């Protein structure tokens, strides 16, 4: 690798990052230029590997304005052997003062798509060589107007009364099914969306829907129609039987408000939740595998979530 140059970008070199063809153009994600404009991407947090002046590896760490957490690796593309990518990551990690989280984004169902596996094999191997270890996977799912399932009539739904009612129910739910925007809430605001959602979701209590069985609350969902995309920000249950109908209720509320697409993030190992999302009309949009430092505590509180986020989402 004697002819290899590894360095961060300097201001004005943004086009150098984009001179490398996008290896996964089918993957919907924030473009580098948009990330620069929004302040999440910065030249000093963007590194390239050059051979004869050509970009053969590129890596961009995200750090949104005002974020309380450390930068995380959001874009990492490699047109070279894994050792080159590992050298790039090590150089950046040294400059950062230690390894950082890497959220490897892939198209949906990537494990059974040979053309995708061919692209991601080298950067994932490079991440492992650089001392990062896979620690979970999150799936982003999208509903785009398919008819919602019919309801049984067993449950009633109403808006939440106030923050006290929401907080009381959240305290009873140990493991929410859906947490969309979990990572950005942690990184930017230092907020745990699972346990203190109202510290991040600052809209009116009426944005929350409560499911009732014979008058007793059995689940609640937060709809966020004014976020970067309409989404189900939180969905938690006290009775798993209500999952499908509460999902449909939340989507219906957003659709009635004009949403043509609704997003929801779920841990890949939550098979029952994913199945219910699919029955409700959601389809997998993308996958993200989280890599974190192999030794020592996570470099950022987001590591504990095992998930990932697009800048601004």
HELIX and SHEET records of a PDB file:
HELIX    1   1 UNK A   14  UNK A   18  1                                   5    
HELIX    2   2 UNK A   32  UNK A   38  1                                   7    
HELIX    3   3 UNK A   43  UNK A   45  5                                   3    
HELIX    4   4 UNK A   82  UNK A   96  1                                  15    
HELIX    5   5 UNK A  110  UNK A  112  5                                   3    
HELIX    6   6 UNK A  114  UNK A  129  1                                  16    
HELIX    7   7 UNK A  163  UNK A  172  1                                  10    
HELIX    8   8 UNK A  182  UNK A  184  1                                   3    
HELIX    9   9 UNK A  185  UNK A  189  3                                   5    
HELIX   10  10 UNK A  197  UNK A  199  5                                   3    
HELIX   11  11 UNK A  205  UNK A  207  5                                   3    
HELIX   12  12 UNK A  240  UNK A  242  5                                   3    
HELIX   13  13 UNK A  243  UNK A  256  1                                  14    
HELIX   14  14 UNK A  271  UNK A  280  1                                  10    
HELIX   15  15 UNK A  301  UNK A  305  5                                   5    
SHEET    1   A 4 UNK A   4  UNK A   8  0                                        
SHEET    2   A 4 UNK A  46  UNK A  51 -1                                        
SHEET    3   A 4 UNK A  54  UNK A  62 -1                                        
SHEET    4   A 4 UNK A  72  UNK A  78 -1                                        
SHEET    1   B 4 UNK A 102  UNK A 107  0                                        
SHEET    2   B 4 UNK A 283  UNK A 293 -1                                        
SHEET    3   B 4 UNK A 132  UNK A 143 -1                                        
SHEET    4   B 4 UNK A 262  UNK A 267 -1                                        
SHEET    1   C 5 UNK A 156  UNK A 159  0                                        
SHEET    2   C 5 UNK A 208  UNK A 213 -1                                        
SHEET    3   C 5 UNK A 216  UNK A 224 -1                                        
SHEET    4   C 5 UNK A 231  UNK A 237 -1                                        
SHEET    5   C 5 UNK A 178  UNK A 179 -1                                        
END                                                                             
